[in-house]
């Protein structure tokens, strides 16, 4: 494998489970968890990656190899463990690893000859020593490409599992963007799975914005959580219409607290789904009548916002949400209530309450749905435009 000039230096370190890692001297960060390189790789990429995919796969491989893409080949530990995993389960596996800054032959030997299991050491050295970065032994094949994901344009078919093992967002923010996750998603089979050690909120939001269905899982030692994302294709649209109801002084906005289909309770803006053949504004007035019990004293001020980013339904994996928000003006504050239910609310609603919330102190994270949270974060700015 040819080596690309790297912009930093590396040195050998030992992690808490005795397995080795490499530290990037200039950054003060390691290729693996200091709590245990081997332990982390097994937990994040084998158990929550390959094991999870094999358990959940309903269709089977139909005679083709399981295809794994790794963004961040690094030391080759994850690839070697995937190789060992495939052998132990009798699975044909085709691996592709992307690494713009490969280890030198000396670095690979020094790293692999420490406290790794013998069979893992052999596999790591075989991967680093593969002529032209290509290797095939039995049912396992590998290609290690000295390239970034952004520069890689080879067409080789779709992948089933992605090990996303780039350096952390603090060191490589460009690797954790919506665009990068969209690029990976486009290379995945339906029901394909991405596993990563990182569980930062912005990373999760970027994965979701790129079209992934994201789950939090317990992390390896030293990390409370990690992320697993799945390629769940969307086949239906769910169009919603919501009211941003302002009080007479335009200092407060109306929020609903209700019980959702999954039994949870949370906050949202008043509104709901568009029915077949219904105009959006008609939906707005119908939902206000149903949820507020009356539309008396309300005026429609116009369109406020339609979400311009991908959001999957919280209650149906194959639905994409399109939410349209409208400004409404109330001439009195009596449409809000708390801990009571007006006659206009359907009796089958187990919980539906309304209250005025001050726009200046409204916390976006208090709302249940991501589009509502985005709207709440922008209310003050948008309100200035209609005053």
C-alpha positions in Angstrom: 0.0 0.0 0.0 1.4 3.4 -1.0 1.8 5.9 1.8 0.4 9.4 1.5 2.3 12.2 3.3 0.5 12.9 6.6 0.4 16.2 8.3 1.2 14.8 11.8 3.3 12.3 13.8 2.2 9.1 15.5 3.5 7.2 18.5 2.6 3.9 20.1 0.5 3.8 23.3 -1.0 1.0 25.4 -4.7 1.1 26.3 -6.4 -0.1 29.5 -7.2 -3.6 28.2 -3.5 -4.1 27.2 -4.2 -3.7 23.5 -2.2 -1.0 21.6 -3.2 2.2 19.9 -1.4 5.0 18.1 -1.5 8.6 19.4 -1.4 11.6 17.0 1.2 13.7 18.8 0.1 17.1 17.5 -3.6 16.5 18.4 -3.1 14.5 21.6 -5.7 12.0 20.5 -5.5 8.3 19.8 -6.8 6.0 17.0 -8.7 3.9 19.5 -10.2 4.4 23.0 -7.6 4.7 25.8 -10.0 2.5 27.8 -9.3 -0.4 25.5 -8.7 -0.5 21.8 -9.7 -4.1 21.3 -12.7 -3.8 23.6 -14.0 -0.7 21.8 -13.6 -2.2 18.3 -15.4 -5.4 19.3 -18.3 -3.5 21.0 -18.8 -0.7 18.4 -18.0 -2.4 15.1 -18.4 -6.1 15.6 -21.2 -6.5 18.1 -23.2 -3.3 17.2 -22.2 -3.5 13.6 -21.8 -6.9 12.0 -23.7 -8.9 14.7 -26.6 -6.5 14.6 -26.8 -6.5 10.8 -26.7 -10.3 10.6 -29.4 -10.6 13.3 -31.7 -8.1 11.7 -31.2 -9.0 8.0 -34.4 -10.6 6.8 -33.6 -11.3 3.2 -30.2 -12.9 3.4 -27.3 -12.3 1.1 -28.6 -14.6 -1.7 -25.2 -15.9 -2.6 -23.3 -12.6 -2.6 -20.7 -11.5 -0.1 -21.4 -9.3 2.8 -19.9 -5.9 1.9 -18.3 -3.7 4.5 -17.1 -0.1 4.0 -14.9 1.4 6.6 -14.3 5.2 6.7 -11.0 5.4 8.6 -9.0 2.1 8.1 -6.4 3.4 10.5 -4.4 0.6 12.1 -6.5 -2.1 10.4 -7.9 -3.5 13.7 -11.5 -3.2 12.7 -10.8 -4.9 9.4 -8.9 -7.7 11.1 -11.7 -8.3 13.6 -14.2 -8.3 10.7 -12.1 -10.9 8.9 -12.0 -13.1 12.1 -15.7 -12.6 12.6 -16.4 -13.7 9.0 -14.3 -16.9 9.4 -16.0 -17.8 12.7 -19.5 -17.5 11.1 -18.7 -18.9 7.7 -19.7 -15.7 6.0 -18.1 -14.5 2.8 -17.1 -10.9 3.4 -15.8 -8.2 1.0 -14.2 -5.3 2.8 -13.2 -1.8 1.6 -11.3 0.6 3.9 -10.6 4.2 3.1 -7.4 5.7 4.7 -5.7 8.8 3.3 -2.8 8.5 5.7 -1.8 4.8 5.8 0.7 3.5 8.4 4.2 2.9 7.2 5.5 -0.7 7.2 7.5 0.0 10.4 4.5 1.6 12.2 2.2 -1.3 11.3 4.7 -3.9 12.5 5.4 -2.0 15.7 1.7 -1.6 16.5 0.6 -5.1 15.6 3.4 -6.9 17.4 2.4 -5.7 20.9 -0.5 -7.2 23.0 -2.9 -8.3 20.3 -4.2 -11.9 19.9 -1.9 -13.8 17.5 -4.6 -14.4 14.9 -5.5 -10.6 14.9 -1.8 -9.7 14.6 -1.4 -12.0 11.6 -4.5 -10.5 9.9 -3.4 -6.9 10.6 0.0 -7.5 9.1 -1.5 -9.2 6.1 -3.8 -6.3 5.4 -1.0 -3.7 5.7 1.3 -5.9 3.5 -1.2 -6.5 0.8 0.2 -5.8 -2.6 -1.6 -2.8 -4.1 -3.8 -2.7 -1.1 -5.7 -5.8 -2.3 -6.0 -9.1 -0.5 -8.0 -12.3 -1.0 -7.8 -15.3 1.3 -10.6 -17.8 1.2 -13.9 -16.2 1.7 -12.4 -12.9 2.7 -11.3 -10.1 0.4 -10.1 -6.6 1.2 -9.2 -3.4 -0.6 -7.5 -0.6 1.3 -7.8 2.6 -0.6 -5.4 5.6 0.2 -8.2 8.2 -0.2 -10.7 10.2 1.7 -14.4 9.4 1.3 -14.9 12.8 -0.5 -12.2 12.0 -3.1 -13.2 8.3 -3.6 -15.3 7.8 -6.8 -14.9 4.1 -7.5 -18.1 2.3 -8.4 -18.1 -1.2 -6.9 -21.6 -1.9 -5.7 -23.6 -1.1 -2.5 -22.5 -1.9 1.0 -24.4 -3.7 3.9 -22.4 -2.3 6.9 -20.3 0.9 7.4 -17.7 1.2 10.1 -17.6 5.0 10.6 -14.3 5.5 12.4 -13.0 8.9 11.5 -11.3 11.0 14.1 -13.6 12.9 16.4 -15.5 16.0 15.2 -13.2 18.2 17.2 -10.3 17.0 15.0 -12.0 16.3 11.7 -15.3 18.2 11.6 -15.5 17.9 7.8 -15.9 14.1 8.2 -19.1 14.4 10.3 -21.2 16.7 8.0 -24.6 16.0 6.5 -23.0 15.8 3.0 -20.6 13.1 4.1 -23.4 11.0 5.7 -25.5 11.5 2.5 -22.6 10.2 0.5 -22.3 7.1 2.7 -26.1 6.5 2.6 -26.1 6.6 -1.2 -23.6 3.7 -1.2 -25.7 1.5 1.2 -28.2 -1.3 0.5 -31.7 -0.8 1.9 -31.5 -1.8 5.6 -27.8 -1.2 5.5 -26.3 -0.3 8.9 -23.7 2.3 10.0 -22.0 2.1 13.4 -19.9 4.7 15.1 -18.4 5.4 18.5 -19.4 9.0 18.4 -22.7 10.0 20.0 -22.6 13.8 19.9 -25.9 15.5 19.4 -24.9 17.3 16.3 -23.6 14.1 14.7 -26.9 12.4 15.4 -28.8 15.4 14.0 -26.6 15.4 10.9 -27.2 11.7 10.3 -30.9 12.2 10.6 -30.8 15.2 8.3 -29.0 13.0 5.7 -31.8 10.5 5.8 -30.6 7.9 8.3 -32.8 6.4 11.0 -30.6 6.8 14.1 -30.6 4.9 17.4 -28.6 5.4 20.6 -26.9 2.4 22.1 -24.8 1.8 25.2 -21.2 2.8 24.4 -18.0 0.9 25.1 -16.0 1.5 28.4 -15.4 5.2 28.8 -18.4 6.2 26.7 -22.0 6.4 27.8 -23.5 6.1 24.3 -22.7 5.3 20.7 -24.8 5.6 17.5 -26.2 3.0 15.1 -27.9 4.3 12.0 -29.9 2.4 9.4 -30.8 3.0 5.8 -34.6 2.7 6.1 -36.1 3.9 2.7 -39.0 6.4 2.8 -42.0 5.4 0.7 -44.7 7.8 2.0 -45.2 11.5 2.7 -46.9 12.7 5.8 -47.9 16.4 5.4 -48.7 18.3 8.6 -50.0 21.8 9.2 -49.4 23.8 12.4 -50.5 27.1 13.9 -48.1 29.6 15.5 -50.8 31.3 17.6 -49.8 34.6 19.0 -51.4 36.3 22.1 -52.7 39.9 21.6 -49.3 41.4 22.8 -47.4 39.0 20.6 -45.1 38.1 23.5 -46.4 34.5 23.8 -47.1 31.6 21.5 -49.6 28.8 22.1 -48.1 25.3 22.9 -50.0 22.0 23.2 -49.1 19.2 25.6 -50.5 15.9 24.5 -50.1 12.2 24.6 -48.7 10.8 21.3 -49.4 7.5 19.5 -46.5 5.8 21.2 -47.9 6.7 24.7 -45.4 9.4 25.5 -46.3 12.9 26.5 -44.7 16.0 25.1 -45.0 19.6 23.8 -45.8 20.6 20.2 -47.5 23.5 18.3 -51.2 23.1 17.7 -52.0 21.3 14.4 -52.0 17.9 12.7 -52.2 16.0 9.4 -53.6 17.1 6.1 -56.5 15.0 5.0 -57.0 13.9 1.4 -58.3 16.6 -0.9 -57.9 19.3 1.8 -56.2 22.7 1.3 -53.5 23.5 3.8 -55.3 26.6 5.2 -58.4 24.4 5.6 -56.4 22.0 7.6 -55.1 24.8 9.8 -58.7 26.0 10.6 -60.0 22.4 11.2 -57.1 21.5 13.5 -57.5 24.8 15.5 -61.3 24.0 15.9 -60.5 20.4 17.0 -57.6 21.2 19.4 -58.6 24.6 20.7 -62.3 24.0 20.9 -63.0 27.2 18.9 -61.6 29.5 16.2 -63.4 32.6 17.5 -61.1 35.5 17.8 -58.4 34.0 15.5 -57.0 35.6 12.4 -54.8 34.0 9.8 -51.6 36.1 9.2 -49.9 34.0 6.5 -47.3 31.3 6.0 -44.4 31.2 8.4 -42.2 28.2 7.5 -42.1 24.9 5.7 -39.3 22.5 6.7 -36.3 22.5 4.3 -34.5 19.5 5.8 -35.2 15.7 5.9 -37.2 14.5 8.9 -38.5 10.9 9.3 -41.7 10.3 11.2 -41.3 9.5 14.9 -44.0 6.9 14.6 -43.6 5.3 11.1 -40.1 4.6 9.8 -41.1 4.7 6.1 -42.7 8.2 6.3 -41.1 11.5 5.6 -42.5 14.5 7.3 -43.4 17.8 5.6 -44.6 20.4 8.1 -46.1 23.8 7.1 -46.4 26.5 9.8 -48.8 29.5 9.7 -49.0 32.6 11.8 -52.3 33.0 13.7 -53.3 36.0 15.8 -55.6 35.7 18.8 -57.5 38.7 20.0 -57.9 37.2 23.5 -56.0 34.8 25.7 -59.0 32.6 26.7 -58.2 30.0 24.1 -55.5 28.6 26.4 -56.3 26.2 29.2 -54.4 23.9 31.5 -55.5 20.6 33.1 -59.0 20.7 31.5 -60.6 19.7 28.3 -63.1 21.8 26.3 -66.1 20.2 24.8 -64.6 20.7 21.3 -61.8 18.2 21.9 -62.6 14.6 21.0 -63.3 12.4 24.0 -60.9 9.8 22.8 -57.9 12.2 23.3 -56.4 11.0 26.6 -54.5 14.2 27.1 -54.6 17.6 25.3 -53.7 20.8 27.2 -52.9 24.3 25.9 -50.9 27.1 27.5 -49.2 30.4 26.5 -45.4 30.2 26.5 -43.2 33.3 26.5 -41.4 33.5 23.1 -38.3 35.1 24.7 -37.7 32.2 27.1 -39.1 29.3 25.1 -36.5 26.5 25.1 -36.5 24.6 21.7 -35.4 21.4 23.4 -38.6 21.3 25.4 -40.6 20.4 22.2 -40.9 16.8 21.1 -40.4 17.0 17.3 -37.2 18.2 15.5 -39.1 20.6 13.2 -40.9 22.2 16.1 -37.6 22.6 17.8 -36.1 24.4 14.8 -39.2 26.6 14.5 -39.0 27.5 18.2 -35.3 28.5 17.8 -36.3 31.0 15.1 -39.5 32.4 16.4 -38.1 35.7 17.7 -36.3 36.5 14.5 -39.3 35.6 12.3 -41.7 37.6 14.6 -39.7 40.7 14.0 -40.5 40.4 10.3 -44.3 40.5 10.8 -44.4 43.3 13.4 
